[in-house]
């Protein structure tokens, strides 16, 4: 028995090492062949930023801050029950989540686990935190897919490479329909969905059938909550859309500052496609993947090469790199503030299991 356990542990350890090695190799290749050429061709990005009017840079930073704030308001909307933390607490939790997501390869699962822990330590029930995170991520990605479809329809027939974009649009549309159908099944045929999930859990043996059923019923409860409260559903959709539109507007400001005004439909198409591809957990926060898609697409829409590179890298400086130190400071303020107070009341400095729900870039 002991030898079997040891061999199983060695296999798991080797598998983990292989995963980390593959992730590291992906990061190296992306940085070597996508990120570094862009950095070299653009010169000193900080010097370029210093040459921009201060008001434009501040406007771009403000748009990005409003984008992050929209996501935190979305968190408040999807959290059920009456134990929701305040907006400023949720905003700091989301910043800490982003910092982890942007620094760990395939960091969506790790950052989601950290976010889950912070939410539960701030008074959110474990089931509520898990179901809300799932609904929020799935819903936000559905909105992103909808924005991509809207952008594709708006520029259809006017862009180069239209065939490939049409294929991508078809794939996104199919996934969109499947996701909506799954939510409808949870809402209207919960018993059948529970039966299917329990059977799958018994087959794969990685998840307890009881835990799988509890998870599905919790998600179904979230879906029914939104169906009973259309105002809340509308607010969640608007906030998810604002999160992405304001982020894209930040990119638009930088491109305009460097001399190219991109059509809003073209911006929406390029931005949403890059972020959909970045959902694949290969690099931290889609590093390299986002730049590698955005730059050639923006060039294809008529922007000069140097403007596309400078605009995208300036935007990523604000959207990707700036939240890392900001998230560290946010986590520190949580540890010195609400987490310390909660720990003193409960006598438990740490808590709760972790969840693994992959999040946005």
KASULMO-V198266 format. One record per backbone hydrogen bond with DSSP energy under -1.0 kcal/mol. CO is the residue of the C=O (numbers start at 1). NH is the residue of the N-H. If there is no record, write none. Layout:
co=CO nh=NH
co=CO nh=NH
//
This chain:
co=1 nh=5
co=2 nh=6
co=3 nh=7
co=4 nh=8
co=5 nh=9
co=6 nh=10
co=7 nh=11
co=8 nh=12
co=9 nh=13
co=10 nh=14
co=11 nh=15
co=12 nh=16
co=13 nh=17
co=14 nh=18
co=15 nh=19
co=16 nh=20
co=17 nh=21
co=18 nh=22
co=19 nh=23
co=20 nh=24
co=21 nh=25
co=22 nh=26
co=23 nh=27
co=24 nh=28
co=25 nh=29
co=26 nh=30
co=27 nh=31
co=28 nh=32
co=29 nh=33
co=30 nh=34
co=30 nh=35
co=31 nh=36
co=34 nh=38
co=35 nh=39
co=36 nh=40
co=37 nh=41
co=38 nh=42
co=44 nh=48
co=45 nh=49
co=46 nh=50
co=47 nh=51
co=49 nh=52
co=53 nh=57
co=54 nh=58
co=55 nh=59
co=56 nh=60
co=57 nh=61
co=58 nh=62
co=59 nh=63
co=60 nh=64
co=61 nh=65
co=62 nh=66
co=63 nh=67
co=64 nh=68
co=65 nh=69
co=66 nh=70
co=67 nh=71
co=68 nh=72
co=69 nh=73
co=70 nh=74
co=71 nh=75
co=72 nh=76
co=73 nh=77
co=74 nh=78
co=75 nh=79
co=86 nh=90
co=87 nh=91
co=88 nh=92
co=89 nh=93
co=90 nh=94
co=91 nh=95
co=92 nh=96
co=93 nh=97
co=94 nh=98
co=95 nh=99
co=96 nh=100
co=97 nh=101
co=98 nh=102
co=100 nh=103
co=100 nh=104
co=104 nh=107
co=107 nh=111
co=108 nh=112
co=109 nh=113
co=110 nh=114
co=111 nh=115
co=112 nh=116
co=113 nh=117
co=114 nh=118
co=115 nh=119
co=116 nh=120
co=117 nh=121
co=118 nh=122
co=119 nh=124
co=120 nh=123
co=125 nh=129
co=126 nh=130
co=127 nh=131
co=128 nh=132
co=129 nh=133
co=130 nh=134
co=131 nh=135
co=132 nh=136
co=133 nh=137
co=134 nh=138
co=135 nh=139
co=136 nh=140
co=137 nh=141
co=138 nh=142
co=139 nh=143
co=140 nh=144
co=141 nh=145
co=142 nh=146
co=143 nh=147
co=144 nh=148
co=145 nh=149
co=146 nh=150
co=147 nh=151
co=148 nh=152
co=149 nh=153
co=150 nh=154
co=151 nh=155
co=155 nh=158
co=161 nh=165
co=162 nh=166
co=163 nh=167
co=164 nh=168
co=165 nh=169
co=166 nh=170
co=167 nh=171
co=168 nh=172
co=169 nh=173
co=170 nh=174
co=171 nh=175
co=172 nh=176
co=173 nh=177
co=174 nh=178
co=175 nh=179
co=176 nh=180
co=177 nh=181
co=178 nh=182
co=179 nh=183
co=180 nh=184
co=181 nh=185
co=182 nh=186
co=183 nh=187
co=184 nh=188
co=185 nh=189
co=189 nh=193
co=190 nh=194
co=191 nh=195
co=192 nh=196
co=193 nh=197
co=194 nh=198
co=195 nh=199
co=196 nh=200
co=197 nh=201
co=198 nh=202
co=199 nh=203
co=200 nh=204
co=201 nh=205
co=208 nh=212
co=209 nh=213
co=210 nh=214
co=211 nh=215
co=212 nh=216
co=213 nh=217
co=214 nh=218
co=215 nh=219
co=216 nh=220
co=217 nh=221
co=218 nh=222
co=219 nh=223
co=220 nh=224
co=221 nh=225
co=222 nh=226
co=223 nh=227
co=224 nh=228
co=225 nh=229
co=229 nh=233
co=230 nh=234
co=231 nh=235
co=232 nh=236
co=233 nh=237
co=234 nh=238
co=235 nh=239
co=236 nh=240
co=237 nh=241
co=238 nh=242
co=239 nh=243
co=240 nh=244
co=241 nh=245
co=242 nh=246
co=243 nh=247
co=244 nh=248
co=245 nh=249
co=246 nh=250
co=247 nh=251
co=248 nh=252
co=249 nh=253
co=250 nh=254
co=251 nh=255
co=252 nh=256
co=253 nh=257
co=254 nh=258
co=255 nh=260
co=256 nh=259
co=263 nh=267
co=264 nh=268
co=265 nh=269
co=266 nh=270
co=267 nh=271
co=268 nh=272
co=269 nh=273
co=270 nh=274
co=271 nh=275
co=272 nh=276
co=273 nh=277
co=274 nh=278
co=276 nh=279
co=277 nh=280
co=280 nh=282
co=283 nh=286
co=284 nh=287
co=286 nh=290
co=288 nh=292
co=289 nh=293
co=290 nh=294
co=291 nh=295
co=293 nh=297
co=294 nh=298
co=295 nh=299
co=296 nh=300
co=297 nh=301
co=298 nh=303
co=299 nh=302
co=304 nh=308
co=305 nh=309
co=306 nh=310
co=307 nh=311
co=308 nh=312
co=309 nh=313
co=310 nh=314
co=311 nh=315
co=312 nh=316
co=313 nh=317
co=314 nh=318
co=315 nh=319
co=316 nh=320
co=316 nh=321
co=317 nh=322
co=321 nh=324
co=322 nh=326
co=323 nh=327
co=324 nh=328
co=325 nh=329
co=326 nh=330
co=327 nh=331
co=328 nh=332
co=329 nh=333
co=330 nh=334
co=331 nh=335
co=332 nh=336
co=334 nh=339
co=337 nh=341
co=338 nh=342
co=339 nh=343
co=340 nh=344
co=341 nh=345
co=342 nh=346
co=343 nh=347
//
